[in-house]
Every structure is written in structure tokens, then in C-alpha cells.
Amino acid sequence: MKDKLGTIHLGLRLCFMLLIAALATGCVKDDYFTELQEMSVQMDKMCPMVIDGGTRLDSTSAKEAPLTLVYYYTATTASKDALPENIEEVKAQLKKQAQDNLDNASTMEAFRKMDVALTYDYRDKNGEYLFNYTVAPTKK
């Protein structure tokens, strides 16, 4: 399980780095929502994106209030009917890793400055909702 979480975490970092690169190369704007929308459009051009053997990023979206980037994932090997008993623990670990990355990674500084929350929405291989969680920057 740790290997799978590590792989997912690596995939998430790669996605974040792509988004930050898109942000860094764009002109500075006063309208953070418009900028976030543009980042989402650029990211969607690369989707679907295989993150690891069991996770695929399907798309993203931007929400204005509060300013949020939403990642839509499919757990390609999971079925809602056959979730592990410790799914809440898995969700908690993923959320903790995402929060730590948002708060501490240098590549996430732009999101912290813009006060962008990140929502992760997971569906099973059949498109059934599994869970979601949101992290917001605690350091600015």
C-alpha cells in the first residue's frame, strides 16, 4: 500500500509541477480565477493522464468561490462494491500528503500566494463516486 501511495504522490507532484510551469510562463494577472481557468484548460489538453497503474487523471476544473482547482481521477482497478475496509485511512493518508505538498513544496508557492484550494475527486473504474477531499494552503 505504501508503494501505491508513493506512486500516487509522485504523480500528483508531477501534475502540480506542470501546473506551476504553466503559471510561471504566463503573464502576471490580477484575476486569479481567469489564470486558474487557463491552467485547467492547459492541463485538460494532457488528459487523460495515467498517474500510475491504478490511477488516471481524467480532467480538471476551476471554481471561483473559494478559488479551487479540482482534479477528477479514476481509480482504474477499483470498484465501489469492493473497496478495502481501510478506505478512510487511505483517504486520510492521501489528504495528508496533498496538504503537506501544498504547504511546503516550492513548486506550490504560486498556489499558496493565490490562496488556491485543491480538491481531489475519485471515481471507480465504472464511474461511481468513491470519495473526495480538499486541501487549502495553511502557509502563505
C-alpha positions as CSV (number, residue, x, y, z in Angstrom):
1,M,0.0,0.0,0.0
2,K,2.9,2.4,0.8
3,D,4.3,1.8,-2.7
4,K,1.0,2.7,-4.3
5,L,0.6,5.9,-2.2
6,G,4.2,6.8,-3.0
7,T,3.5,6.4,-6.7
8,I,0.3,8.4,-6.4
9,H,2.1,11.1,-4.5
10,L,4.8,11.2,-7.2
11,G,2.1,11.5,-9.9
12,L,0.4,14.3,-8.0
13,R,3.7,16.2,-7.7
14,L,4.2,15.8,-11.5
15,C,0.8,17.3,-12.1
16,F,1.5,20.1,-9.7
17,M,4.8,20.9,-11.4
18,L,3.1,21.0,-14.8
19,L,0.6,23.5,-13.5
20,I,3.2,25.6,-11.8
21,A,5.2,25.7,-15.0
22,A,2.1,26.8,-16.9
23,L,1.6,29.5,-14.3
24,A,5.2,30.7,-14.3
25,T,5.4,31.0,-18.1
26,G,2.1,33.1,-18.3
27,C,1.9,36.8,-17.7
28,V,1.1,38.0,-14.2
29,K,-2.7,38.7,-13.9
30,D,-4.8,40.4,-11.3
31,D,-7.6,37.9,-12.0
32,Y,-6.5,34.7,-10.3
33,F,-9.7,32.8,-11.3
34,T,-9.1,33.5,-15.0
35,E,-5.5,32.3,-14.6
36,L,-6.6,29.2,-12.8
37,Q,-9.2,28.5,-15.6
38,E,-6.4,28.8,-18.2
39,M,-4.2,26.4,-16.2
40,S,-7.1,23.9,-16.1
41,V,-7.6,24.1,-19.9
42,Q,-3.9,23.5,-20.4
43,M,-3.9,20.6,-18.0
44,D,-7.0,19.1,-19.7
45,K,-5.2,19.0,-23.0
46,M,-2.9,16.4,-21.5
47,C,-5.7,14.3,-20.1
48,P,-6.4,11.5,-19.7
49,M,-3.1,11.1,-18.0
50,V,-2.0,7.8,-16.4
51,I,-0.6,8.6,-12.9
52,D,0.2,5.0,-12.0
53,G,-1.1,1.5,-12.7
54,G,-4.3,2.2,-10.8
55,T,-4.9,5.9,-11.1
56,R,-5.8,8.1,-14.1
57,L,-6.3,11.9,-14.1
58,D,-9.3,12.5,-16.4
59,S,-9.8,16.2,-16.2
60,T,-9.6,19.3,-14.0
61,S,-11.8,22.4,-13.4
62,A,-11.5,25.7,-11.7
63,K,-14.0,27.1,-9.2
64,E,-14.2,30.7,-8.3
65,A,-15.5,30.9,-4.7
66,P,-13.5,29.8,-3.0
67,L,-10.7,29.7,-5.6
68,T,-10.2,26.0,-6.2
69,L,-8.6,23.7,-8.7
70,V,-10.5,20.3,-8.9
71,Y,-8.7,17.2,-10.1
72,Y,-11.0,14.4,-11.4
73,Y,-9.4,10.9,-11.0
74,T,-10.4,7.4,-11.9
75,A,-9.2,4.5,-9.7
76,T,-8.9,2.2,-12.8
77,T,-8.6,-1.0,-10.8
78,A,-11.1,-0.2,-8.0
79,S,-14.8,-1.0,-7.8
80,K,-17.1,0.8,-5.3
81,D,-18.5,-2.6,-4.3
82,A,-15.1,-4.0,-3.4
83,L,-13.5,-1.1,-1.5
84,P,-11.0,-2.1,1.2
85,E,-12.1,-1.8,4.8
86,N,-9.4,0.9,5.4
87,I,-10.6,3.2,2.6
88,E,-10.9,6.1,5.1
89,E,-7.3,5.5,6.2
90,V,-6.2,5.6,2.6
91,K,-8.2,8.8,2.0
92,A,-6.7,10.4,5.1
93,Q,-3.1,9.5,4.0
94,L,-3.7,10.9,0.6
95,K,-5.1,14.1,2.1
96,K,-2.2,14.5,4.5
97,Q,0.3,14.1,1.6
98,A,-1.5,16.6,-0.5
99,Q,-1.7,19.1,2.3
100,D,2.0,18.7,3.1
101,N,2.9,19.2,-0.6
102,L,0.7,22.2,-0.9
103,D,2.1,23.8,2.3
104,N,5.7,23.0,1.8
105,A,6.7,22.3,-1.8
106,S,8.5,25.2,-3.5
107,T,6.6,24.3,-6.7
108,M,3.4,25.1,-4.9
109,E,4.3,28.7,-3.9
110,A,2.1,30.3,-6.5
111,F,-1.0,28.3,-5.3
112,R,-0.2,29.5,-1.7
113,K,0.1,33.1,-2.8
114,M,-3.1,32.9,-4.8
115,D,-4.8,31.1,-1.8
116,V,-5.9,28.2,-4.1
117,A,-7.6,25.2,-2.6
118,L,-7.1,21.8,-4.3
119,T,-9.9,19.3,-4.5
120,Y,-9.4,15.6,-5.4
121,D,-12.4,13.7,-6.7
122,Y,-12.1,10.0,-7.2
123,R,-14.4,7.7,-9.1
124,D,-14.1,3.9,-9.6
125,K,-13.5,2.1,-12.8
126,N,-17.2,2.2,-13.5
127,G,-17.5,5.9,-12.9
128,E,-19.1,5.5,-9.5
129,Y,-18.2,8.1,-6.9
130,L,-15.6,6.9,-4.3
131,F,-14.6,9.9,-2.3
132,N,-13.2,13.4,-2.5
133,Y,-11.2,15.7,-0.2
134,T,-10.0,19.3,-0.3
135,V,-6.8,20.9,1.0
136,A,-6.2,24.6,1.3
137,P,-2.9,26.3,1.9
138,T,-2.1,26.9,5.6
139,K,1.1,28.7,4.8
140,K,1.2,31.8,2.6
